Amino acid sequence: MEQQTLLLIDGFNLLSRGYFATAYNRTEEQLTKTSDGLYTNALRVFFQKMFNLVEVHQVSHLAIAWDVKREETSRRVKYDFYKASRNELPTPLIQQYETLTKSLADIGVAQLVAPPYEADDVIGTLASRWTNDTDGHCLIYSNDKDLLQLLNSQTSQVIAQKKMETVYTIDHFQEEYGIHSSQWVDVKALLGDASDNIPGCPGVGAKSALPLIQQYKSVENLYEQLDGLDPKFNRYKKKLMGGEEMVTISKELATIETNIPLFSSFDFNELKLAIDDTSLTEAIKQLELRVNYKGNRVG
């Protein structure tokens, strides 16, 4: 039996990166559109990247994970400051999201959303289920480093860096950081994340967060041993004491859910790659795109 590979794409991560890369220094009027006026600059990037990943990694199962609206996530409902600093999305990007979800449905690509959870949680749950239920590989496509907490012997993350991509494995992670992937969330709890408005511990930065977790294994263990803190970390003691509540909240916010009840009896056969060639040709033609798939030019 051939090795099975599940590809989980963080949908909005890919779509928005494609949008901003091709919209740089351009007005909305200068973005590529169809003759009917539909924006397509991000769609071409999305489709081509998706097809490239499927071919290069011999993907057998595929799903696109989407977020729910920011205000409707369980994290935002509980903590109103979460992601509160994010700007409104450009209209052409929203339009392309709507076009894309319809086009993916038309060509037979599975899309998953699970209110009130975020795309990261959907990816975390499916990656965990896949690892437990199969001996296949799981590839996560996203540049979001929060997802590094999901790495294991079967799960890797495809990360784009400049003009190349890295299949970042658990071995890479442990060599770079010297901790287990499950401890990444403890590092994030101390560091925080400005892009998501996760506070972390004020005054504890990159130079100290990782060494603290390397030595104390988790933030809970760190706080249990704070009275006898290693002298080399003494300069952070008061900061840690003052930031305990924020660190606890930050860990809660940064922890990816891996057991969404909606997927407790999920059938992975629903994600088997089955792109309909006729529908694909028609969808790409309607969008006036030209992409390569399986060595053929489509559109």
PyMOL commands that set and color helices and strands:
alter all, ss='L'
color gray80, all
select helices_A, chain A and resi 11-23+28-30+41-56+70-72+74-78+91-107+119-133+145-150+170-177+181-191+194-196+206-216+219-224+226-228+231-242+244-254+261-263+268-271+277-286
alter helices_A, ss='H'
color red, helices_A
select strands_A, chain A and resi 5-10+61-65+110-112+137-141+155-161+164-168+291-293+296-298
alter strands_A, ss='S'
color yellow, strands_A
deselect
rebuild
show_as cartoon
